[in-house]
Amino acid sequence: MTSQLTPVKESTISAEHLSSVLQHTYKLGESVYCKIFRTAMNHLYVVTTPTTKYVFRIYTMDWRTRSEISEEIRLLNHLKLNNIPVAFPIADNQGNFIQSFNAPEGERFGVLFSYAEGKKISALTPAACLNIGKAMASMHKLTKDFELSRTDYSGHTLLINSYQKSTKFYGTTSEEMLFVDKASKYLIGQYTKVKTDEVRHGVIHLDIWFDNMHINDDNQITLFDFDFCGNGWLCHDLAYFMVQLYNSRKSDETHTDNLKHFLKGYESVSKISQEEKRIIPFLAVSIWFFYLGVQCDRFDYWTNIYLTEDHLKRFISLIKKWMEYNNIAIPD
C-alpha cells in the first residue's frame, strides 16, 4: 500500500468548514451555522444566522460550468429586479456571486441564495394552484424572447440524448425501454409538426413542481432551483407542472379543480395559444423521458439507490397513465 492520494469522484464539504468560509466571505454577522440539507444532484446547505436563513448550493463535479452558473445567476437577477418571486443569488463582500472550492475531486462551485418563504406542500390546493399559474406566467412574460448561453431544449435534447443515457444504465431490451425507444421516435416526429410561429419561445425553468417552490400561509409562491434553466418553448414549463399535478392527484375531482385554477391563474397574466395547448401533452412525455436520462446519467453522483428495474416500471407506468388521460397513442 502506497501513500499516494486516492482519487475521489464525489466528496461532501464539511458544514463546519463552510460556516467559517461564509462568515468571512459574506456580510452575515458573527454567528453563522451551516447544516447539510441534501446531497443529491447538487449539495445543499441551510445557512442560519440569528436573523436570517439562506441556502448555499455546491454544484457537483463537472455538472455546471462557471459560465452556465453565471447565466443562471443573470436570469435570477433579471427576475428579482422585476419582482418575480424567486430565491435569488447573493453577492459576497467583493461583489462576486460564485465561490470556488478546491475539493479532492477538483474544482467545485458554490452560490448563496436567499431562503424562500413558506414550505413545500405536495397536496396543492386550488388557491395555491391559481397563484402558481400567476407566478409562472409572470416569469414567462419576462423570459419570452430572453436567451441564455445554456442548453437549448429541443426534441433531440429531451428525447434522443436522454434515451442514449438511459440505455447505458437500463439497456435496450426490457419492455419499458422498448416503449421509451418507440415513443421517443414517435414524439420526435410530433416536434417537426409544431406550428412554431404560434408557440412562445424564451427561457424556461423546466423543473417547476411542488419540490421546487415554497408556499406561505397566504398561498403566495416563491420559485427556486433554476439549475435546469435553458432555452425552449415556454409551454414546456406548463407541460411539466401539469404532468406532475396529474401524477400527484388525490382524486380525479381534486385534479380537475386544481388544473382549472392553475390555468385560470396563468391565463389571467398571459394567454396560452391553441397550438401550445395542443402540444402540451406530448411535451410532458418528452420531459419525463429527459429526467429518466438525468437520473441514469448522474447515478454515480446522486447515489440513486431507488434506481432499479422496479423504479423504471413505476416510472413508465405513470407516464403511460398520463398518455392515456390525454389520448396519446403510439402507432405500431
C-alpha positions in Angstrom: 0.0 0.0 0.0 1.4 3.4 -1.0 0.8 6.8 0.4 -0.3 8.2 -2.9 -3.5 10.1 -2.7 -6.5 8.0 -3.7 -8.7 9.7 -6.4 -12.2 10.8 -5.3 -15.2 11.1 -7.5 -17.5 12.9 -5.1 -16.8 14.5 -1.8 -19.0 16.3 0.8 -17.6 19.6 2.0 -17.8 19.9 5.8 -20.6 22.1 7.0 -18.5 23.3 9.9 -15.8 24.5 7.4 -18.4 26.1 5.2 -19.7 28.1 8.2 -16.3 29.7 8.7 -15.9 30.4 5.0 -19.3 32.0 4.6 -18.9 34.1 7.8 -15.7 35.7 6.4 -16.8 35.8 2.7 -20.3 37.3 3.2 -21.7 40.0 5.4 -23.7 37.5 7.5 -22.6 38.6 11.0 -20.6 37.0 13.7 -22.7 33.8 14.2 -23.2 31.6 11.1 -24.3 28.0 11.3 -24.4 25.6 8.3 -26.2 22.3 8.2 -26.4 19.8 5.3 -29.9 19.7 3.9 -29.4 17.3 1.0 -26.6 15.7 -1.0 -28.3 14.8 -4.3 -28.0 16.4 -7.8 -26.2 19.2 -6.0 -25.3 19.6 -2.3 -27.5 22.0 -0.4 -26.8 23.5 3.0 -29.1 25.6 5.1 -27.2 28.6 6.4 -28.6 30.2 9.6 -27.7 33.4 11.3 -29.5 35.0 14.3 -31.8 36.9 12.0 -31.9 35.2 8.6 -31.8 31.9 6.8 -30.1 31.2 3.4 -29.4 28.2 1.2 -25.9 27.5 -0.1 -25.7 25.3 -3.2 -22.4 23.5 -4.1 -22.6 22.1 -7.6 -21.4 18.6 -8.1 -18.2 18.0 -10.1 -18.5 18.7 -13.8 -22.2 19.3 -13.6 -22.3 23.0 -14.5 -19.5 25.2 -15.8 -18.8 28.6 -14.3 -20.3 30.2 -17.4 -23.5 28.2 -17.1 -23.8 29.1 -13.4 -23.2 32.8 -14.3 -26.1 32.6 -16.8 -28.4 31.1 -14.1 -27.5 34.0 -11.9 -28.1 36.5 -14.7 -31.6 35.1 -15.1 -32.4 35.1 -11.4 -31.2 38.7 -11.0 -33.4 39.7 -14.0 -36.4 38.1 -12.4 -35.7 39.5 -9.0 -35.3 43.0 -10.5 -38.7 42.7 -12.0 -40.4 41.4 -8.8 -40.8 37.8 -9.7 -41.0 35.7 -6.5 -37.8 33.7 -6.7 -35.0 32.6 -4.4 -32.2 34.9 -5.6 -28.4 34.8 -5.5 -26.5 36.9 -3.0 -23.1 38.5 -3.7 -20.2 38.3 -1.3 -18.1 41.1 0.2 -16.3 41.6 -3.1 -19.5 41.6 -5.2 -18.9 38.0 -6.5 -21.8 35.5 -6.8 -19.8 32.3 -7.4 -17.4 30.7 -4.9 -14.8 28.2 -5.8 -13.8 25.2 -3.7 -10.7 23.1 -4.1 -12.3 19.7 -3.4 -10.5 16.4 -3.5 -12.1 15.6 -6.9 -11.3 19.0 -8.3 -12.8 22.5 -8.5 -16.4 22.9 -7.4 -18.6 26.0 -7.4 -21.0 27.3 -4.8 -23.6 30.0 -4.7 -25.5 31.6 -1.8 -29.3 32.0 -2.3 -32.0 33.7 -0.3 -34.3 31.4 1.6 -37.7 31.1 0.1 -40.6 32.0 2.5 -43.0 29.2 3.3 -42.7 25.5 2.9 -43.1 22.7 0.4 -46.6 21.4 0.0 -47.3 18.3 -2.1 -51.1 18.3 -1.6 -51.8 21.5 -3.5 -55.0 23.5 -3.1 -56.9 25.3 -5.8 -55.8 28.7 -4.2 -52.2 27.6 -4.4 -52.6 26.4 -8.0 -54.1 29.7 -9.0 -51.1 31.6 -7.7 -48.6 29.1 -9.2 -50.2 29.8 -12.5 -49.8 33.5 -12.0 -46.2 33.2 -10.9 -45.3 31.0 -13.8 -47.0 33.3 -16.3 -45.4 36.4 -14.8 -42.0 34.8 -15.1 -42.7 33.8 -18.7 -43.7 37.4 -19.7 -40.1 38.4 -18.7 -38.3 35.3 -20.2 -40.2 35.4 -23.5 -37.6 36.1 -26.2 -34.9 36.2 -23.5 -31.9 33.9 -24.1 -29.2 32.2 -22.1 -25.9 30.7 -23.1 -27.2 27.4 -21.8 -29.0 24.3 -23.0 -31.5 24.6 -25.9 -34.3 22.2 -25.0 -35.5 20.5 -28.2 -36.9 17.2 -29.2 -33.3 16.0 -29.7 -32.1 17.2 -26.3 -35.1 15.8 -24.4 -35.6 12.5 -26.3 -32.6 11.3 -28.3 -29.8 12.3 -25.9 -31.8 11.1 -22.9 -32.6 7.8 -24.4 -28.9 7.2 -25.0 -28.1 8.0 -21.4 -30.9 5.7 -20.2 -29.8 2.7 -22.2 -26.3 2.9 -20.7 -28.0 2.1 -17.4 -31.1 0.0 -18.3 -30.1 -1.5 -21.6 -32.4 -1.7 -24.6 -34.3 -4.9 -24.4 -36.7 -4.6 -21.5 -40.4 -3.9 -22.2 -40.1 -0.5 -20.7 -37.0 0.6 -22.7 -38.5 -0.7 -25.9 -41.5 1.5 -25.1 -39.2 4.5 -24.4 -37.5 3.9 -27.8 -40.7 3.6 -29.7 -42.4 6.5 -28.0 -39.3 8.8 -28.4 -39.2 8.2 -32.2 -42.9 9.0 -32.4 -42.6 12.2 -30.3 -39.6 13.4 -32.4 -42.0 13.3 -35.4 -44.5 15.3 -33.4 -41.9 18.1 -32.7 -41.5 18.6 -36.5 -45.2 19.2 -36.9 -45.4 22.1 -34.4 -46.5 25.5 -35.7 -43.6 27.3 -34.2 -44.9 30.8 -35.0 -47.8 30.1 -32.6 -45.6 28.9 -29.8 -43.8 31.3 -27.5 -40.0 30.9 -27.1 -37.7 32.0 -24.4 -36.0 30.9 -21.1 -37.7 28.1 -19.2 -37.2 26.7 -15.7 -38.0 23.1 -16.8 -38.4 21.8 -13.2 -41.4 23.6 -11.7 -43.3 21.3 -9.3 -44.0 21.3 -5.6 -40.5 20.3 -4.7 -39.1 23.5 -6.2 -41.4 26.0 -4.6 -42.4 27.2 -1.2 -45.9 28.3 -0.4 -46.6 30.6 2.6 -49.8 30.8 4.7 -51.3 33.3 2.2 -50.7 30.9 -0.7 -48.0 33.1 -2.2 -45.4 31.3 -4.2 -41.6 31.5 -4.3 -39.9 29.5 -7.0 -36.3 28.2 -6.7 -33.8 25.7 -8.1 -33.3 27.0 -11.6 -30.5 24.5 -12.1 -32.1 23.2 -15.3 -32.9 26.6 -16.8 -32.3 26.9 -20.5 -33.9 28.0 -23.8 -37.0 26.5 -25.3 -40.8 26.8 -25.8 -42.3 28.4 -22.7 -45.1 25.8 -22.6 -42.5 23.2 -21.6 -42.9 24.6 -18.1 -46.7 24.3 -18.3 -46.3 20.7 -19.5 -44.0 19.6 -16.7 -46.1 21.2 -14.0 -49.3 19.7 -15.4 -47.9 16.2 -15.6 -46.6 16.4 -12.1 -50.0 17.8 -10.9 -51.7 14.8 -12.6 -49.4 12.3 -11.1 -49.8 13.6 -7.6 -53.6 13.8 -7.7 -55.6 12.6 -4.8 -58.7 12.1 -6.9 -59.9 13.0 -10.4 -62.2 15.7 -8.9 -59.4 17.5 -7.0 -57.1 17.2 -10.0 -59.7 18.8 -12.3 -60.3 21.6 -9.9 -56.5 22.3 -9.3 -55.8 22.2 -13.1 -58.7 24.6 -13.8 -57.3 27.1 -11.2 -53.7 26.7 -12.4 -54.7 27.5 -16.0 -57.0 30.3 -14.8 -54.2 31.9 -12.9 -51.8 31.6 -15.8 -54.1 33.0 -18.4 -55.1 35.9 -16.1 -51.5 37.1 -16.8 -50.5 35.5 -20.2 -52.6 33.7 -22.8 -51.8 30.2 -23.9 -52.2 29.7 -27.7 -54.3 26.8 -29.1 -51.2 25.3 -30.6 -49.4 25.4 -27.2 -52.4 23.7 -25.6 -52.3 21.0 -28.3 -48.7 20.1 -27.8 -48.5 20.3 -24.0 -49.5 16.6 -23.5 -46.6 15.2 -25.7 -44.1 17.8 -24.4 -44.8 16.5 -20.9 -43.9 12.9 -22.0 -40.7 14.3 -23.6 -39.6 16.0 -20.3 -40.5 12.8 -18.4 -38.1 10.8 -20.5 -35.5 13.6 -20.2 -35.5 13.2 -16.4 -35.1 9.5 -16.7 -31.9 10.2 -18.7 -30.8 12.6 -16.0 -31.3 10.0 -13.2 -29.3 7.5 -15.1 -26.5 9.9 -16.2 -26.0 11.2 -12.7 -26.2 7.9 -10.8 -22.6 7.9 -9.6 -23.0 11.4 -8.1 -26.5 11.1 -6.7 -26.5 7.6 -5.0 -29.8 6.7 -6.6 -30.5 3.6 -4.6 -34.1 3.6 -5.9 -32.9 3.5 -9.5 -33.9 -0.2 -10.1 -35.9 -2.2 -12.6 -38.9 -1.7 -10.4 -38.4 2.1 -10.4 -38.3 2.0 -14.2 -41.6 0.0 -14.3 -43.3 2.5 -12.0 -41.8 5.5 -13.8 -43.1 4.3 -17.2 -46.5 3.3 -15.8 -47.0 6.9 -14.6 -46.3 8.4 -18.0 -48.5 5.8 -19.7 -51.4 6.9 -17.5 -50.8 10.5 -18.5 -50.7 9.5 -22.1 -54.0 7.6 -21.8 -55.5 10.6 -20.0 -54.5 12.8 -22.9 -55.4 10.3 -25.6 -51.8 9.9 -26.8 -51.5 6.7 -28.7 -48.2 5.4 -30.1 -48.7 3.8 -33.6 -47.4 0.3 -34.1 
